[in-house]
Amino acid sequence: MNRNLNKKENLPLIIKIIVIIVLIGQITIFFILNSKWIIKKENEKIISKEIQIINTKSENENGKCEIKYEICKNNSLTTSIIKMMEMEKEIEITKKCSDQYGFSLINNWKKSRINICSGIGSSQISCYKRFQPEKHILCTGNNVEIKGYDPFFKAGSTSLPAKNNVHFGEGFLTVDCNQEIKNWIPSDQWEMHMDYVIGNMVSVPEMNCEHWINETAMFIFRWDYRNSYHALEDYITTFISLMILDEDPQKIQLVFTDDMPSGSQLYNFWSIYFGKEPIFLRDGKFPKNTCFKKVIFGMWARYSILDIDLKINWNKNCRSPILFAFKNYIFERFNISFKDNVHKPPYTIAFVKREDYIEKKVSRKIPNYDEIFNYIEGKLPPNWSIIKFQPEKLTIEEQIQISSRLSIIMGPHGAAFSYLVYFPEKSHLIEIFMENRVAANVHFRNICTFMGHEYHNAGHFNSDIPPDKLWNLLVHQLMKLKNFLNLKKKQF
């Protein structure tokens, strides 16, 4: 009797204990989940500030992130570089192709760093060198003085740059550190500009700096200001330099070292590309005793990745992630959506027309251009049109916008074909060779390969071109493009 009563009295106590245990468990789970949510939110904040795609990571002597296949800074190039890495994984390209036109090029270039001048004071000069297939050098300086005034700077003529186009006198670059490997800079003609910079470097016991430039300045040694192909080499070589150094173009002040004029469409490209108006060294904007926290001495664009090895007939698998990353970055700067960078009606053919400039006579002009244009225009099927393509008569914004929507470009070998970089995938080039330009000039055939376009050699002509001959070639390209578009529709 008493035992039964005790059991009934103890029953509520057991229930209370169970309830308490359940409550404690729920509270514990709540705090665990809540703490995980807090940690997740904190991680998201960190990731939003700094994107890191990590395979390996180490720190150099300056504590800056050295990267193999990582991105350590969320700057304006980040999205483009990520797309480049993703593309290289998606397409099958050979190791040699990646070493010259892909992410391996950037990665290997990063590893080539050598300190030219360090120790004693605060200055430091470092260089990055590409050895194969051609020499190409990129250098940086920290806490250095640059004398951008006479007699230390003398520009050459406004013609195409030669090895002696820009002269820097001794002491143009002043540092307070030891010159360790001065002879490492080559003396061949296409890298002479860096020999002028490093070769004229003077070391002093102590820096005498009355003015400081705190933002990173990039000294550009331009290849040409009129030719859009050589200008494209300048743009892409600069793009590669910034990827190697992990620098944000929007935080850099450009400094042109040449004596070429400003104000052209190709010059205006730089302001949109970087977001700041370039400064000309010749204008004396930097007074005496001006020192720079950080300066980049850009590469000479000759032997850019567009033509470093013109003897190789690259197969169709040699796409260039670097060029695609550059295209992506430029589209962002010009507010062009990749969704609009596709073939869609009305499909447009660009027929390049070459005309004389006011100050320059142009070669390789098609004598019966208008006859051919009218002939093709009259035969085009519905949803197709043909336009006279003369980039020099367009603003730089118009050049990029129009190029992003073209499907076929045809005409005589010339710089206008450089706009193929912005064309939609699987566009077509019909190249006509004239006068001294022959099929050995493979610049634009290579661009087609790197960008995934179709290429066709229309032959060599010295006079009028039969309109029906070009039309027959064009019909084949129209059919190829039609088959490609039908395939894309089936895929989606």
Secondary structure in CASP SS format (residue, H / E / C, confidence):
PFRMAT SS
TARGET T0000
AUTHOR 0000-0000-0000
METHOD secondary structure of the structure
MODEL  1
M C 1.00
N H 1.00
R H 1.00
N H 1.00
L H 1.00
N H 1.00
K H 1.00
K H 1.00
E H 1.00
N H 1.00
L H 1.00
P H 1.00
L H 1.00
I H 1.00
I H 1.00
K H 1.00
I H 1.00
I H 1.00
V H 1.00
I H 1.00
I H 1.00
V H 1.00
L H 1.00
I H 1.00
G H 1.00
Q H 1.00
I H 1.00
T H 1.00
I H 1.00
F H 1.00
F H 1.00
I H 1.00
L H 1.00
N H 1.00
S H 1.00
K H 1.00
W H 1.00
I H 1.00
I H 1.00
K H 1.00
K H 1.00
E H 1.00
N H 1.00
E H 1.00
K H 1.00
I H 1.00
I H 1.00
S H 1.00
K H 1.00
E C 1.00
I C 1.00
Q C 1.00
I C 1.00
I C 1.00
N C 1.00
T C 1.00
K E 1.00
S E 1.00
E E 1.00
N C 1.00
E C 1.00
N C 1.00
G C 1.00
K C 1.00
C E 1.00
E E 1.00
I E 1.00
K C 1.00
Y C 1.00
E C 1.00
I C 1.00
C C 1.00
K C 1.00
N C 1.00
N C 1.00
S C 1.00
L C 1.00
T H 1.00
T H 1.00
S H 1.00
I H 1.00
I H 1.00
K H 1.00
M H 1.00
M H 1.00
E H 1.00
M H 1.00
E H 1.00
K H 1.00
E H 1.00
I C 1.00
E C 1.00
I C 1.00
T C 1.00
K H 1.00
K H 1.00
C H 1.00
S H 1.00
D H 1.00
Q H 1.00
Y H 1.00
G C 1.00
F H 1.00
S H 1.00
L H 1.00
I H 1.00
N H 1.00
N H 1.00
W H 1.00
K H 1.00
K H 1.00
S C 1.00
R C 1.00
I E 1.00
N E 1.00
I E 1.00
C E 1.00
S E 1.00
G C 1.00
I C 1.00
G C 1.00
S C 1.00
S C 1.00
Q E 1.00
I E 1.00
S E 1.00
C E 1.00
Y E 1.00
K E 1.00
R E 1.00
F C 1.00
Q C 1.00
P C 1.00
E C 1.00
K C 1.00
H E 1.00
I E 1.00
L E 1.00
C E 1.00
T E 1.00
G E 1.00
N E 1.00
N E 1.00
V E 1.00
E E 1.00
I E 1.00
K C 1.00
G C 1.00
Y C 1.00
D C 1.00
P C 1.00
F C 1.00
F E 1.00
K E 1.00
A E 1.00
G C 1.00
S C 1.00
T C 1.00
S C 1.00
L C 1.00
P C 1.00
A C 1.00
K C 1.00
N C 1.00
N C 1.00
V E 1.00
H E 1.00
F E 1.00
G C 1.00
E C 1.00
G C 1.00
F C 1.00
L E 1.00
T E 1.00
V E 1.00
D C 1.00
C C 1.00
N E 1.00
Q E 1.00
E C 1.00
I C 1.00
K H 1.00
N H 1.00
W H 1.00
I C 1.00
P C 1.00
S C 1.00
D C 1.00
Q H 1.00
W H 1.00
E H 1.00
M H 1.00
H H 1.00
M H 1.00
D H 1.00
Y H 1.00
V H 1.00
I H 1.00
G H 1.00
N C 1.00
M E 1.00
V E 1.00
S E 1.00
V C 1.00
P C 1.00
E C 1.00
M C 1.00
N C 1.00
C C 1.00
E C 1.00
H E 1.00
W E 1.00
I E 1.00
N C 1.00
E C 1.00
T E 1.00
A E 1.00
M E 1.00
F E 1.00
I E 1.00
F C 1.00
R C 1.00
W C 1.00
D C 1.00
Y C 1.00
R C 1.00
N C 1.00
S H 1.00
Y H 1.00
H H 1.00
A H 1.00
L H 1.00
E H 1.00
D H 1.00
Y H 1.00
I H 1.00
T H 1.00
T H 1.00
F H 1.00
I H 1.00
S H 1.00
L H 1.00
M H 1.00
I H 1.00
L H 1.00
D C 1.00
E C 1.00
D C 1.00
P H 1.00
Q H 1.00
K H 1.00
I E 1.00
Q E 1.00
L E 1.00
V E 1.00
F E 1.00
T C 1.00
D C 1.00
D C 1.00
M C 1.00
P C 1.00
S C 1.00
G C 1.00
S C 1.00
Q H 1.00
L H 1.00
Y H 1.00
N H 1.00
F H 1.00
W H 1.00
S H 1.00
I H 1.00
Y H 1.00
F H 1.00
G C 1.00
K C 1.00
E C 1.00
P C 1.00
I E 1.00
F E 1.00
L H 1.00
R H 1.00
D H 1.00
G C 1.00
K C 1.00
F C 1.00
P C 1.00
K C 1.00
N C 1.00
T E 1.00
C E 1.00
F E 1.00
K E 1.00
K E 1.00
V E 1.00
I E 1.00
F E 1.00
G C 1.00
M C 1.00
W C 1.00
A C 1.00
R C 1.00
Y C 1.00
S C 1.00
I C 1.00
L C 1.00
D C 1.00
I C 1.00
D C 1.00
L C 1.00
K C 1.00
I C 1.00
N C 1.00
W C 1.00
N C 1.00
K C 1.00
N C 1.00
C C 1.00
R C 1.00
S C 1.00
P H 1.00
I H 1.00
L H 1.00
F H 1.00
A H 1.00
F H 1.00
K H 1.00
N H 1.00
Y H 1.00
I H 1.00
F H 1.00
E H 1.00
R H 1.00
F C 1.00
N C 1.00
I C 1.00
S C 1.00
F H 1.00
K H 1.00
D H 1.00
N C 1.00
V C 1.00
H C 1.00
K C 1.00
P C 1.00
P C 1.00
Y E 1.00
T E 1.00
I E 1.00
A E 1.00
F E 1.00
V E 1.00
K C 1.00
R C 1.00
E C 1.00
D C 1.00
Y C 1.00
I C 1.00
E C 1.00
K C 1.00
K C 1.00
V C 1.00
S C 1.00
R C 1.00
K C 1.00
I C 1.00
P C 1.00
N C 1.00
Y H 1.00
D H 1.00
E H 1.00
I H 1.00
F H 1.00
N H 1.00
Y H 1.00
I H 1.00
E H 1.00
G H 1.00
K H 1.00
L C 1.00
P C 1.00
P C 1.00
N C 1.00
W E 1.00
S E 1.00
I E 1.00
I E 1.00
K E 1.00
F E 1.00
Q C 1.00
P H 1.00
E H 1.00
K H 1.00
L C 1.00
T C 1.00
I H 1.00
E H 1.00
E H 1.00
Q H 1.00
I H 1.00
Q H 1.00
I H 1.00
S H 1.00
S C 1.00
R C 1.00
L C 1.00
S C 1.00
I E 1.00
I E 1.00
M E 1.00
G E 1.00
P E 1.00
H C 1.00
G C 1.00
A H 1.00
A H 1.00
F H 1.00
S H 1.00
Y H 1.00
L H 1.00
V H 1.00
Y H 1.00
F C 1.00
P C 1.00
E C 1.00
K C 1.00
S C 1.00
H E 1.00
L E 1.00
I E 1.00
E E 1.00
I E 1.00
F E 1.00
M E 1.00
E C 1.00
N C 1.00
R C 1.00
V C 1.00
A C 1.00
A C 1.00
N C 1.00
V C 1.00
H H 1.00
F H 1.00
R H 1.00
N H 1.00
I H 1.00
C H 1.00
T H 1.00
F H 1.00
M H 1.00
G C 1.00
H C 1.00
E E 1.00
Y E 1.00
H E 1.00
N E 1.00
A E 1.00
G E 1.00
H E 1.00
F E 1.00
N C 1.00
S C 1.00
D C 1.00
I C 1.00
P C 1.00
P H 1.00
D H 1.00
K H 1.00
L H 1.00
W H 1.00
N H 1.00
L H 1.00
L H 1.00
V H 1.00
H H 1.00
Q H 1.00
L H 1.00
M H 1.00
K H 1.00
L H 1.00
K H 1.00
N H 1.00
F H 1.00
L H 1.00
N H 1.00
L H 1.00
K H 1.00
K H 1.00
K H 1.00
Q H 1.00
F C 1.00
END
